[in-house]
Structures are given as structure tokens and as C-alpha cells.
Amino acid sequence: MAERIGDGLVRIGAMSAEERDKVLKMQNDGDQRMFGEIAIDLKFIDDNAILNFLESKGL
């Protein structure tokens, strides 16, 4: 199974597990935005964190 972006961002140290869980809770509570959009809006990460995640996956 492919690594989910939240797990990958925690793995590379871009965000904490608690921050990931907050974003996932917001999605479970009905926020339909993508994980990265919510995390950026909450100032947990920035665009560079997503780029670093993609690079860590060889993409």
C-alpha cells in the first residue's frame, strides 16, 4: 500500500503526529479539502515540505 502523505510528512519530520491527526480529524469531520491544503492553512507545513515529501518518494 502506498504511503499516505500525512504519514510521509511525519516520517520526514515536516510535521508532528499530533498535527497529522488534527488534519485527519478535520477531514473525518467533513472538511473536503486535500490533506496538504488543510495542513498549509493551519501553518503546520509549507509548500517546501510537500516538495521534500515528493522528493523522498523519488517523484
mmCIF file of the N, C-alpha and C atoms, coordinates in Angstrom:
data_MODEL
# 
_entry.id   MODEL 
# 
loop_
_atom_site.group_PDB 
_atom_site.id 
_atom_site.type_symbol 
_atom_site.label_atom_id 
_atom_site.label_alt_id 
_atom_site.label_comp_id 
_atom_site.label_asym_id 
_atom_site.label_entity_id 
_atom_site.label_seq_id 
_atom_site.pdbx_PDB_ins_code 
_atom_site.Cartn_x 
_atom_site.Cartn_y 
_atom_site.Cartn_z 
_atom_site.occupancy 
_atom_site.B_iso_or_equiv 
_atom_site.pdbx_formal_charge 
_atom_site.auth_seq_id 
_atom_site.auth_comp_id 
_atom_site.auth_asym_id 
_atom_site.auth_atom_id 
_atom_site.pdbx_PDB_model_num 
ATOM 1   N N  . MET A 1 1  ? 0.842   -1.182 0.000  1.00 0.00 ? 1  MET A N  1 
ATOM 2   C CA . MET A 1 1  ? 0.000   0.000  0.000  1.00 0.00 ? 1  MET A CA 1 
ATOM 3   C C  . MET A 1 1  ? 0.887   1.244  0.000  1.00 0.00 ? 1  MET A C  1 
ATOM 4   N N  . ALA A 1 2  ? 0.491   2.232  -0.743 1.00 0.00 ? 2  ALA A N  1 
ATOM 5   C CA . ALA A 1 2  ? 1.267   3.472  -0.851 1.00 0.00 ? 2  ALA A CA 1 
ATOM 6   C C  . ALA A 1 2  ? 1.209   4.251  0.465  1.00 0.00 ? 2  ALA A C  1 
ATOM 7   N N  . GLU A 1 3  ? 2.308   4.921  0.746  1.00 0.00 ? 3  GLU A N  1 
ATOM 8   C CA . GLU A 1 3  ? 2.378   5.744  1.956  1.00 0.00 ? 3  GLU A CA 1 
ATOM 9   C C  . GLU A 1 3  ? 1.476   6.962  1.792  1.00 0.00 ? 3  GLU A C  1 
ATOM 10  N N  . ARG A 1 4  ? 0.687   7.219  2.816  1.00 0.00 ? 4  ARG A N  1 
ATOM 11  C CA . ARG A 1 4  ? -0.190  8.386  2.797  1.00 0.00 ? 4  ARG A CA 1 
ATOM 12  C C  . ARG A 1 4  ? 0.631   9.632  3.088  1.00 0.00 ? 4  ARG A C  1 
ATOM 13  N N  . ILE A 1 5  ? 0.217   10.760 2.522  1.00 0.00 ? 5  ILE A N  1 
ATOM 14  C CA . ILE A 1 5  ? 1.007   11.974 2.629  1.00 0.00 ? 5  ILE A CA 1 
ATOM 15  C C  . ILE A 1 5  ? 1.232   12.390 4.080  1.00 0.00 ? 5  ILE A C  1 
ATOM 16  N N  . GLY A 1 6  ? 0.223   12.264 4.926  1.00 0.00 ? 6  GLY A N  1 
ATOM 17  C CA . GLY A 1 6  ? 0.401   12.642 6.326  1.00 0.00 ? 6  GLY A CA 1 
ATOM 18  C C  . GLY A 1 6  ? 1.462   11.808 7.013  1.00 0.00 ? 6  GLY A C  1 
ATOM 19  N N  . ASP A 1 7  ? 1.445   10.505 6.749  1.00 0.00 ? 7  ASP A N  1 
ATOM 20  C CA . ASP A 1 7  ? 2.458   9.624  7.332  1.00 0.00 ? 7  ASP A CA 1 
ATOM 21  C C  . ASP A 1 7  ? 3.845   9.971  6.800  1.00 0.00 ? 7  ASP A C  1 
ATOM 22  N N  . GLY A 1 8  ? 3.916   10.299 5.522  1.00 0.00 ? 8  GLY A N  1 
ATOM 23  C CA . GLY A 1 8  ? 5.198   10.661 4.930  1.00 0.00 ? 8  GLY A CA 1 
ATOM 24  C C  . GLY A 1 8  ? 5.742   11.965 5.488  1.00 0.00 ? 8  GLY A C  1 
ATOM 25  N N  . LEU A 1 9  ? 4.869   12.932 5.706  1.00 0.00 ? 9  LEU A N  1 
ATOM 26  C CA . LEU A 1 9  ? 5.320   14.209 6.270  1.00 0.00 ? 9  LEU A CA 1 
ATOM 27  C C  . LEU A 1 9  ? 5.807   14.031 7.705  1.00 0.00 ? 9  LEU A C  1 
ATOM 28  N N  . VAL A 1 10 ? 5.183   13.144 8.441  1.00 0.00 ? 10 VAL A N  1 
ATOM 29  C CA . VAL A 1 10 ? 5.670   12.831 9.794  1.00 0.00 ? 10 VAL A CA 1 
ATOM 30  C C  . VAL A 1 10 ? 7.014   12.111 9.687  1.00 0.00 ? 10 VAL A C  1 
ATOM 31  N N  . ARG A 1 11 ? 7.122   11.165 8.763  1.00 0.00 ? 11 ARG A N  1 
ATOM 32  C CA . ARG A 1 11 ? 8.362   10.388 8.592  1.00 0.00 ? 11 ARG A CA 1 
ATOM 33  C C  . ARG A 1 11 ? 9.560   11.284 8.301  1.00 0.00 ? 11 ARG A C  1 
ATOM 34  N N  . ILE A 1 12 ? 9.368   12.311 7.462  1.00 0.00 ? 12 ILE A N  1 
ATOM 35  C CA . ILE A 1 12 ? 10.494  13.179 7.121  1.00 0.00 ? 12 ILE A CA 1 
ATOM 36  C C  . ILE A 1 12 ? 10.669  14.323 8.126  1.00 0.00 ? 12 ILE A C  1 
ATOM 37  N N  . GLY A 1 13 ? 9.840   14.353 9.148  1.00 0.00 ? 13 GLY A N  1 
ATOM 38  C CA . GLY A 1 13 ? 9.986   15.359 10.196 1.00 0.00 ? 13 GLY A CA 1 
ATOM 39  C C  . GLY A 1 13 ? 9.398   16.715 9.864  1.00 0.00 ? 13 GLY A C  1 
ATOM 40  N N  . ALA A 1 14 ? 8.554   16.771 8.838  1.00 0.00 ? 14 ALA A N  1 
ATOM 41  C CA . ALA A 1 14 ? 7.963   18.049 8.435  1.00 0.00 ? 14 ALA A CA 1 
ATOM 42  C C  . ALA A 1 14 ? 6.803   18.456 9.331  1.00 0.00 ? 14 ALA A C  1 
ATOM 43  N N  . MET A 1 15 ? 6.176   17.489 9.977  1.00 0.00 ? 15 MET A N  1 
ATOM 44  C CA . MET A 1 15 ? 5.081   17.777 10.898 1.00 0.00 ? 15 MET A CA 1 
ATOM 45  C C  . MET A 1 15 ? 5.028   16.688 11.952 1.00 0.00 ? 15 MET A C  1 
ATOM 46  N N  . SER A 1 16 ? 4.354   16.976 13.049 1.00 0.00 ? 16 SER A N  1 
ATOM 47  C CA . SER A 1 16 ? 4.254   16.002 14.132 1.00 0.00 ? 16 SER A CA 1 
ATOM 48  C C  . SER A 1 16 ? 3.067   15.060 13.903 1.00 0.00 ? 16 SER A C  1 
ATOM 49  N N  . ALA A 1 17 ? 3.076   13.955 14.612 1.00 0.00 ? 17 ALA A N  1 
ATOM 50  C CA . ALA A 1 17 ? 1.958   13.014 14.538 1.00 0.00 ? 17 ALA A CA 1 
ATOM 51  C C  . ALA A 1 17 ? 0.673   13.671 15.034 1.00 0.00 ? 17 ALA A C  1 
ATOM 52  N N  . GLU A 1 18 ? 0.796   14.543 16.025 1.00 0.00 ? 18 GLU A N  1 
ATOM 53  C CA . GLU A 1 18 ? -0.381  15.239 16.555 1.00 0.00 ? 18 GLU A CA 1 
ATOM 54  C C  . GLU A 1 18 ? -0.976  16.175 15.505 1.00 0.00 ? 18 GLU A C  1 
ATOM 55  N N  . GLU A 1 19 ? -0.109  16.859 14.760 1.00 0.00 ? 19 GLU A N  1 
ATOM 56  C CA . GLU A 1 19 ? -0.593  17.745 13.697 1.00 0.00 ? 19 GLU A CA 1 
ATOM 57  C C  . GLU A 1 19 ? -1.279  16.927 12.610 1.00 0.00 ? 19 GLU A C  1 
ATOM 58  N N  . ARG A 1 20 ? -0.661  15.808 12.231 1.00 0.00 ? 20 ARG A N  1 
ATOM 59  C CA . ARG A 1 20 ? -1.275  14.923 11.230 1.00 0.00 ? 20 ARG A CA 1 
ATOM 60  C C  . ARG A 1 20 ? -2.660  14.481 11.685 1.00 0.00 ? 20 ARG A C  1 
ATOM 61  N N  . ASP A 1 21 ? -2.752  14.094 12.950 1.00 0.00 ? 21 ASP A N  1 
ATOM 62  C CA . ASP A 1 21 ? -4.027  13.619 13.472 1.00 0.00 ? 21 ASP A CA 1 
ATOM 63  C C  . ASP A 1 21 ? -5.089  14.709 13.473 1.00 0.00 ? 21 ASP A C  1 
ATOM 64  N N  . LYS A 1 22 ? -4.686  15.954 13.727 1.00 0.00 ? 22 LYS A N  1 
ATOM 65  C CA . LYS A 1 22 ? -5.644  17.066 13.707 1.00 0.00 ? 22 LYS A CA 1 
ATOM 66  C C  . LYS A 1 22 ? -6.199  17.266 12.300 1.00 0.00 ? 22 LYS A C  1 
ATOM 67  N N  . VAL A 1 23 ? -5.320  17.189 11.297 1.00 0.00 ? 23 VAL A N  1 
ATOM 68  C CA . VAL A 1 23 ? -5.772  17.328 9.915  1.00 0.00 ? 23 VAL A CA 1 
ATOM 69  C C  . VAL A 1 23 ? -6.726  16.187 9.561  1.00 0.00 ? 23 VAL A C  1 
ATOM 70  N N  . LEU A 1 24 ? -6.368  14.959 9.931  1.00 0.00 ? 24 LEU A N  1 
ATOM 71  C CA . LEU A 1 24 ? -7.228  13.812 9.633  1.00 0.00 ? 24 LEU A CA 1 
ATOM 72  C C  . LEU A 1 24 ? -8.581  13.933 10.329 1.00 0.00 ? 24 LEU A C  1 
ATOM 73  N N  . LYS A 1 25 ? -8.592  14.451 11.558 1.00 0.00 ? 25 LYS A N  1 
ATOM 74  C CA . LYS A 1 25 ? -9.860  14.651 12.271 1.00 0.00 ? 25 LYS A CA 1 
ATOM 75  C C  . LYS A 1 25 ? -10.730 15.664 11.536 1.00 0.00 ? 25 LYS A C  1 
ATOM 76  N N  . MET A 1 26 ? -10.104 16.729 11.048 1.00 0.00 ? 26 MET A N  1 
ATOM 77  C CA . MET A 1 26 ? -10.872 17.727 10.296 1.00 0.00 ? 26 MET A CA 1 
ATOM 78  C C  . MET A 1 26 ? -11.485 17.098 9.047  1.00 0.00 ? 26 MET A C  1 
ATOM 79  N N  . GLN A 1 27 ? -10.717 16.249 8.358  1.00 0.00 ? 27 GLN A N  1 
ATOM 80  C CA . GLN A 1 27 ? -11.258 15.567 7.183  1.00 0.00 ? 27 GLN A CA 1 
ATOM 81  C C  . GLN A 1 27 ? -12.387 14.620 7.576  1.00 0.00 ? 27 GLN A C  1 
ATOM 82  N N  . ASN A 1 28 ? -12.205 13.895 8.657  1.00 0.00 ? 28 ASN A N  1 
ATOM 83  C CA . ASN A 1 28 ? -13.247 12.968 9.114  1.00 0.00 ? 28 ASN A CA 1 
ATOM 84  C C  . ASN A 1 28 ? -14.505 13.696 9.555  1.00 0.00 ? 28 ASN A C  1 
ATOM 85  N N  . ASP A 1 29 ? -14.328 14.941 10.020 1.00 0.00 ? 29 ASP A N  1 
ATOM 86  C CA . ASP A 1 29 ? -15.466 15.750 10.452 1.00 0.00 ? 29 ASP A CA 1 
ATOM 87  C C  . ASP A 1 29 ? -16.146 16.473 9.294  1.00 0.00 ? 29 ASP A C  1 
ATOM 88  N N  . GLY A 1 30 ? -15.666 16.246 8.060  1.00 0.00 ? 30 GLY A N  1 
ATOM 89  C CA . GLY A 1 30 ? -16.356 16.775 6.895  1.00 0.00 ? 30 GLY A CA 1 
ATOM 90  C C  . GLY A 1 30 ? -15.593 17.771 6.040  1.00 0.00 ? 30 GLY A C  1 
ATOM 91  N N  . ASP A 1 31 ? -14.399 18.193 6.459  1.00 0.00 ? 31 ASP A N  1 
ATOM 92  C CA . ASP A 1 31 ? -13.607 19.098 5.626  1.00 0.00 ? 31 ASP A CA 1 
ATOM 93  C C  . ASP A 1 31 ? -13.164 18.322 4.395  1.00 0.00 ? 31 ASP A C  1 
ATOM 94  N N  . GLN A 1 32 ? -13.570 18.766 3.213  1.00 0.00 ? 32 GLN A N  1 
ATOM 95  C CA . GLN A 1 32 ? -13.313 18.004 1.992  1.00 0.00 ? 32 GLN A CA 1 
ATOM 96  C C  . GLN A 1 32 ? -12.050 18.433 1.267  1.00 0.00 ? 32 GLN A C  1 
ATOM 97  N N  . ARG A 1 33 ? -11.288 19.355 1.853  1.00 0.00 ? 33 ARG A N  1 
ATOM 98  C CA . ARG A 1 33 ? -10.041 19.770 1.214  1.00 0.00 ? 33 ARG A CA 1 
ATOM 99  C C  . ARG A 1 33 ? -9.006  18.648 1.308  1.00 0.00 ? 33 ARG A C  1 
ATOM 100 N N  . MET A 1 34 ? -7.998  18.733 0.432  1.00 0.00 ? 34 MET A N  1 
ATOM 101 C CA . MET A 1 34 ? -6.917  17.761 0.464  1.00 0.00 ? 34 MET A CA 1 
ATOM 102 C C  . MET A 1 34 ? -6.088  17.964 1.725  1.00 0.00 ? 34 MET A C  1 
ATOM 103 N N  . PHE A 1 35 ? -5.426  16.896 2.145  1.00 0.00 ? 35 PHE A N  1 
ATOM 104 C CA . PHE A 1 35 ? -4.620  16.917 3.365  1.00 0.00 ? 35 PHE A CA 1 
ATOM 105 C C  . PHE A 1 35 ? -3.652  18.094 3.364  1.00 0.00 ? 35 PHE A C  1 
ATOM 106 N N  . GLY A 1 36 ? -2.909  18.259 2.276  1.00 0.00 ? 36 GLY A N  1 
ATOM 107 C CA . GLY A 1 36 ? -1.916  19.326 2.195  1.00 0.00 ? 36 GLY A CA 1 
ATOM 108 C C  . GLY A 1 36 ? -2.516  20.713 2.307  1.00 0.00 ? 36 GLY A C  1 
ATOM 109 N N  . GLU A 1 37 ? -3.683  20.912 1.718  1.00 0.00 ? 37 GLU A N  1 
ATOM 110 C CA . GLU A 1 37 ? -4.336  22.216 1.806  1.00 0.00 ? 37 GLU A CA 1 
ATOM 111 C C  . GLU A 1 37 ? -4.648  22.580 3.249  1.00 0.00 ? 37 GLU A C  1 
ATOM 112 N N  . ILE A 1 38 ? -5.191  21.634 3.983  1.00 0.00 ? 38 ILE A N  1 
ATOM 113 C CA . ILE A 1 38 ? -5.528  21.889 5.385  1.00 0.00 ? 38 ILE A CA 1 
ATOM 114 C C  . ILE A 1 38 ? -4.263  22.140 6.189  1.00 0.00 ? 38 ILE A C  1 
ATOM 115 N N  . ALA A 1 39 ? -3.254  21.295 6.003  1.00 0.00 ? 39 ALA A N  1 
ATOM 116 C CA . ALA A 1 39 ? -2.016  21.428 6.774  1.00 0.00 ? 39 ALA A CA 1 
ATOM 117 C C  . ALA A 1 39 ? -1.337  22.767 6.507  1.00 0.00 ? 39 ALA A C  1 
ATOM 118 N N  . ILE A 1 40 ? -1.374  23.234 5.271  1.00 0.00 ? 40 ILE A N  1 
ATOM 119 C CA . ILE A 1 40 ? -0.788  24.537 4.944  1.00 0.00 ? 40 ILE A CA 1 
ATOM 120 C C  . ILE A 1 40 ? -1.606  25.655 5.579  1.00 0.00 ? 40 ILE A C  1 
ATOM 121 N N  . ASP A 1 41 ? -2.932  25.572 5.486  1.00 0.00 ? 41 ASP A N  1 
ATOM 122 C CA . ASP A 1 41 ? -3.790  26.603 6.087  1.00 0.00 ? 41 ASP A CA 1 
ATOM 123 C C  . ASP A 1 41 ? -3.584  26.700 7.593  1.00 0.00 ? 41 ASP A C  1 
ATOM 124 N N  . LEU A 1 42 ? -3.328  25.559 8.242  1.00 0.00 ? 42 LEU A N  1 
ATOM 125 C CA . LEU A 1 42 ? -3.094  25.552 9.686  1.00 0.00 ? 42 LEU A CA 1 
ATOM 126 C C  . LEU A 1 42 ? -1.653  25.939 10.038 1.00 0.00 ? 42 LEU A C  1 
ATOM 127 N N  . LYS A 1 43 ? -0.829  26.174 8.995  1.00 0.00 ? 43 LYS A N  1 
ATOM 128 C CA . LYS A 1 43 ? 0.573   26.558 9.173  1.00 0.00 ? 43 LYS A CA 1 
ATOM 129 C C  . LYS A 1 43 ? 1.417   25.441 9.802  1.00 0.00 ? 43 LYS A C  1 
ATOM 130 N N  . PHE A 1 44 ? 0.989   24.188 9.593  1.00 0.00 ? 44 PHE A N  1 
ATOM 131 C CA . PHE A 1 44 ? 1.773   23.056 10.052 1.00 0.00 ? 44 PHE A CA 1 
ATOM 132 C C  . PHE A 1 44 ? 2.945   22.800 9.108  1.00 0.00 ? 44 PHE A C  1 
ATOM 133 N N  . ILE A 1 45 ? 2.729   23.064 7.814  1.00 0.00 ? 45 ILE A N  1 
ATOM 134 C CA . ILE A 1 45 ? 3.747   22.849 6.788  1.00 0.00 ? 45 ILE A CA 1 
ATOM 135 C C  . ILE A 1 45 ? 3.685   23.999 5.787  1.00 0.00 ? 45 ILE A C  1 
ATOM 136 N N  . ASP A 1 46 ? 4.641   24.005 4.859  1.00 0.00 ? 46 ASP A N  1 
ATOM 137 C CA . ASP A 1 46 ? 4.593   24.922 3.735  1.00 0.00 ? 46 ASP A CA 1 
ATOM 138 C C  . ASP A 1 46 ? 4.801   24.103 2.454  1.00 0.00 ? 46 ASP A C  1 
ATOM 139 N N  . ASP A 1 47 ? 4.784   24.799 1.328  1.00 0.00 ? 47 ASP A N  1 
ATOM 140 C CA . ASP A 1 47 ? 4.925   24.098 0.042  1.00 0.00 ? 47 ASP A CA 1 
ATOM 141 C C  . ASP A 1 47 ? 6.215   23.290 -0.030 1.00 0.00 ? 47 ASP A C  1 
ATOM 142 N N  . ASN A 1 48 ? 7.282   23.788 0.590  1.00 0.00 ? 48 ASN A N  1 
ATOM 143 C CA . ASN A 1 48 ? 8.556   23.072 0.552  1.00 0.00 ? 48 ASN A CA 1 
ATOM 144 C C  . ASN A 1 48 ? 8.465   21.715 1.227  1.00 0.00 ? 48 ASN A C  1 
ATOM 145 N N  . ALA A 1 49 ? 7.660   21.602 2.266  1.00 0.00 ? 49 ALA A N  1 
ATOM 146 C CA . ALA A 1 49 ? 7.502   20.313 2.940  1.00 0.00 ? 49 ALA A CA 1 
ATOM 147 C C  . ALA A 1 49 ? 6.902   19.287 1.991  1.00 0.00 ? 49 ALA A C  1 
ATOM 148 N N  . ILE A 1 50 ? 5.936   19.709 1.197  1.00 0.00 ? 50 ILE A N  1 
ATOM 149 C CA . ILE A 1 50 ? 5.321   18.784 0.238  1.00 0.00 ? 50 ILE A CA 1 
ATOM 150 C C  . ILE A 1 50 ? 6.337   18.397 -0.831 1.00 0.00 ? 50 ILE A C  1 
ATOM 151 N N  . LEU A 1 51 ? 7.115   19.363 -1.296 1.00 0.00 ? 51 LEU A N  1 
ATOM 152 C CA . LEU A 1 51 ? 8.155   19.053 -2.275 1.00 0.00 ? 51 LEU A CA 1 
ATOM 153 C C  . LEU A 1 51 ? 9.175   18.079 -1.699 1.00 0.00 ? 51 LEU A C  1 
ATOM 154 N N  . ASN A 1 52 ? 9.573   18.289 -0.447 1.00 0.00 ? 52 ASN A N  1 
ATOM 155 C CA . ASN A 1 52 ? 10.521  17.381 0.206  1.00 0.00 ? 52 ASN A CA 1 
ATOM 156 C C  . ASN A 1 52 ? 9.936   15.964 0.318  1.00 0.00 ? 52 ASN A C  1 
ATOM 157 N N  . PHE A 1 53 ? 8.652   15.881 0.640  1.00 0.00 ? 53 PHE A N  1 
ATOM 158 C CA . PHE A 1 53 ? 7.997   14.569 0.708  1.00 0.00 ? 53 PHE A CA 1 
ATOM 159 C C  . PHE A 1 53 ? 8.045   13.883 -0.651 1.00 0.00 ? 53 PHE A C  1 
ATOM 160 N N  . LEU A 1 54 ? 7.683   14.625 -1.703 1.00 0.00 ? 54 LEU A N  1 
ATOM 161 C CA . LEU A 1 54 ? 7.687   14.035 -3.038 1.00 0.00 ? 54 LEU A CA 1 
ATOM 162 C C  . LEU A 1 54 ? 9.085   13.586 -3.439 1.00 0.00 ? 54 LEU A C  1 
ATOM 163 N N  . GLU A 1 55 ? 10.091  14.393 -3.110 1.00 0.00 ? 55 GLU A N  1 
ATOM 164 C CA . GLU A 1 55 ? 11.474  14.014 -3.412 1.00 0.00 ? 55 GLU A CA 1 
ATOM 165 C C  . GLU A 1 55 ? 11.878  12.760 -2.651 1.00 0.00 ? 55 GLU A C  1 
ATOM 166 N N  . SER A 1 56 ? 11.400  12.629 -1.402 1.00 0.00 ? 56 SER A N  1 
ATOM 167 C CA . SER A 1 56 ? 11.744  11.444 -0.606 1.00 0.00 ? 56 SER A CA 1 
ATOM 168 C C  . SER A 1 56 ? 11.139  10.176 -1.227 1.00 0.00 ? 56 SER A C  1 
ATOM 169 N N  . LYS A 1 57 ? 10.084  10.337 -2.017 1.00 0.00 ? 57 LYS A N  1 
ATOM 170 C CA . LYS A 1 57 ? 9.442   9.211  -2.690 1.00 0.00 ? 57 LYS A CA 1 
ATOM 171 C C  . LYS A 1 57 ? 10.006  8.986  -4.090 1.00 0.00 ? 57 LYS A C  1 
ATOM 172 N N  . GLY A 1 58 ? 10.973  9.844  -4.493 1.00 0.00 ? 58 GLY A N  1 
ATOM 173 C CA . GLY A 1 58 ? 11.558  9.713  -5.806 1.00 0.00 ? 58 GLY A CA 1 
ATOM 174 C C  . GLY A 1 58 ? 10.673  10.254 -6.914 1.00 0.00 ? 58 GLY A C  1 
ATOM 175 N N  . LEU A 1 59 ? 9.790   11.169 -6.561 1.00 0.00 ? 59 LEU A N  1 
ATOM 176 C CA . LEU A 1 59 ? 8.871   11.741 -7.568 1.00 0.00 ? 59 LEU A CA 1 
ATOM 177 C C  . LEU A 1 59 ? 9.290   13.125 -7.978 1.00 0.00 ? 59 LEU A C  1 
# 
